[in-house]
Structure formats: structure tokens, C-alpha cells
Amino acid sequence: MKLSKYLETLQLLVKNNPVVADYDCVYGVDDEGNSFGRVVFTPTVMKVDSLETQYIKVEEVNTAEDGNVVCIN
């Protein structure tokens, strides 16, 4: 998912349900809902070689221009 689509969806969610703006955020570890965790970190720009594997290897970058993904937790 592109960050722009993610932001658009969040903005629409808050617009239609203003109360959720004050909710805490959680993330799912998989698409089956086997486990959830609390989002504790702010988004970070990072770099990956491929998004085609189950376990993605990321690299830290010095500038946003050097990255190609946004890590949300």
C-alpha cells in the first residue's frame, strides 16, 4: 500500500468518525488476527531491496530521498 492511500484512508476515517482521532493505534502481526501490538514508534523512512519476500530486510537512511518505504512501527 502506498503512503498516500494509507493517509487518505485515515483522513476519511477521522472525517467520518471524529472520535477515533483520540484512539490509540494498534497493528496486526498478520492478516488472520493472530496477535496485535500497540504502535509505539513514529513513522520512519527506510530502504528495502525487495517487498516480494515474507521477511523484509530494511536499511536505515540519512535522508528521505535515500529511502523507498515508510516503516509505520
C-alpha positions in Angstrom: 0.0 0.0 0.0 1.3 3.5 -0.9 1.6 6.0 2.0 -0.8 8.4 0.1 -3.6 5.7 0.1 -2.9 4.9 3.8 -3.2 8.6 4.7 -6.3 9.1 2.6 -8.0 6.2 4.4 -7.0 7.5 7.8 -8.2 11.0 7.0 -11.6 9.7 5.7 -11.9 7.5 8.9 -11.4 10.6 11.1 -13.6 12.8 9.0 -16.5 10.2 9.2 -15.8 9.3 12.9 -14.1 12.3 14.6 -13.9 10.4 17.9 -11.3 8.0 16.6 -8.7 10.8 16.3 -8.1 10.3 20.1 -7.9 6.5 19.9 -4.6 4.6 20.5 -3.2 2.8 17.4 -2.5 -1.0 17.3 -1.2 -3.1 14.5 -1.9 -6.7 13.4 1.0 -9.1 13.1 -0.8 -11.0 10.3 -3.9 -10.9 8.2 -5.6 -13.6 10.3 -5.7 -11.5 13.5 -3.5 -13.9 15.5 -1.9 -11.2 17.5 -1.9 -7.4 17.9 0.5 -4.9 19.3 0.5 -1.2 20.3 2.1 1.2 17.8 4.9 2.8 19.8 7.2 4.4 17.2 6.6 7.3 14.8 6.9 6.5 11.1 10.4 6.3 9.7 11.7 6.4 6.1 13.8 3.3 5.3 15.2 1.4 2.3 14.5 -2.1 1.2 15.8 -4.1 -1.8 12.5 -6.0 -2.3 9.0 -6.2 -1.0 8.5 -9.6 -2.5 9.6 -11.7 0.5 7.9 -12.6 3.7 10.7 -11.2 5.9 11.7 -7.8 4.5 15.3 -6.6 5.2 15.4 -2.9 5.9 18.3 -0.4 5.9 18.3 2.9 7.8 18.8 6.0 5.6 20.0 9.6 6.2 17.5 11.4 4.1 14.0 10.7 2.8 15.4 10.8 -0.8 17.6 7.8 0.0 14.6 5.6 1.2 11.9 3.9 -0.6 9.5 2.7 2.1 7.9 4.1 5.3 8.0 1.9 8.4 4.9 2.6 10.5 6.0 0.8 13.6 
